[in-house]
Amino acid sequence: MSDAYIALADGRVLEARCRAPGRTRGELVFTTAYTGYEESLTDPSYEEQVLTFSYTLIGNYGVRADRFESSRVHPRAAVAREFTDDVATWLESEGVPAIDHIETRDLVTSIREEGAMKCGIAAGEDVTPEDAKAELEQCKEMSEHTEIGQQVTTPETTVRRGGGEADVALIDCGAKGSIISSLTDRGADVHVLSCQTSAEDIRDLDPDVLFISNGPGDPANFQNTQSLVEEFAGELPIAGICLGQQIVARAFGGDTEKMAFGHRGVNQPVIDLDSNQVVMTTQNHGYTVSDPGDLDVTQRNVNDDTAEGLADEELGIITRQYHPEANPGPHDSLGFFDDVLAMVDKQSPVTAD
Ligand SMILES: NC(=O)CC[C@H](N)C(=O)O
């Protein structure tokens, strides 16, 4: 008898070993990243998902809180071929089920062939395959999580000071800590605002840039944030990362669609169409911009041609589908944050007095 089961939407129930007990459900996705497991497990973009690591051993350099991207674990469960005790103990203390000793090559192949799929997990003493199936029965499609932004956004406005060189209004749709620190490291003060914030609140703040963060779920479910982009387009420079790019595209008359199994890993090649330079990027997304609307596509994924960067130079809009800020890296594209803050200088040149 096993002490863990995962029930898949394709009808199979697989046996595994319990590393952190519990019963849960979510959209089963995989990442090919071989480092950065603490960052991935605390990335709010994984809310309502079950994260499978295709790399075989997860946890071989321990668990350190200073590498976390947020204050809690976001995937509903974690799956690997083998978790170290450090990771298993951490996930158990967070109440997040973890299972290993499972054929992850098989799981990843199924996701690649059939797409990201619903799953149910039951782990711990006395669980049965039926318990995992019962979880699967209750699993919703990602697009049905209409309030997912509210699950991860900041309850109140907070400020992270970086030197006062610019005021960034960061709309927190589930922002990673590294986005904030990438901006404060460059001298900006970052005002972290709820994704439900009003245009008036932003006007009161009088920021230099509107920055739309990464986040979980379907970008179509972030209507308030989309309306903020519509409101401030042309008035403020606007930047976005990942979910942020998707929301900005929608605000400019574009569209997004769900990918079969998405991009999750640390070696996605992206070409800049202007310079012809290819950078290696970290990615974590299941939706893509299928139509950029009024914006220009400036960067594309070398593997599948999907839109990786959007811009409108005149209006001061730049976005990235990937994560320039990602830790542990690669850091090829960190210059994005310099480009964002350079839009501020263009808009309001510093005058000598
Ligand atoms: N990392 C993100 O911001 C993810 C964006 C969106 N939830 C997607 O899956 O495509």
The ligand as an SDF file (V2000), in Angstrom:
LIG
                    3D

 10  9  0  0  0  0  0  0  0  0999 V2000
    4.3360   34.3750  -13.7700 N   0  0  0  0  0  0  0  0  0  0  0  0
    3.2200   34.9540  -14.1820 C   0  0  0  0  0  0  0  0  0  0  0  0
    2.9930   36.1450  -14.0070 O   0  0  0  0  0  0  0  0  0  0  0  0
    2.1950   34.0550  -14.8060 C   0  0  0  0  0  0  0  0  0  0  0  0
    1.1250   34.7640  -15.5780 C   0  0  0  0  0  0  0  0  0  0  0  0
   -0.1420   33.9430  -15.8260 C   0  0  0  0  0  0  0  0  0  0  0  0
   -0.7460   33.5480  -14.6080 N   0  0  0  0  0  0  0  0  0  0  0  0
    0.1990   32.7530  -16.6990 C   0  0  0  0  0  0  0  0  0  0  0  0
    0.1560   31.6530  -16.2240 O   0  0  0  0  0  0  0  0  0  0  0  0
    0.5020   32.9160  -17.8530 O   0  0  0  0  0  0  0  0  0  0  0  0
  1  2  1  0
  2  3  2  0
  2  4  1  0
  4  5  1  0
  5  6  1  0
  6  7  1  0
  6  8  1  0
  8  9  2  0
  8 10  1  0
M  END
$$$$
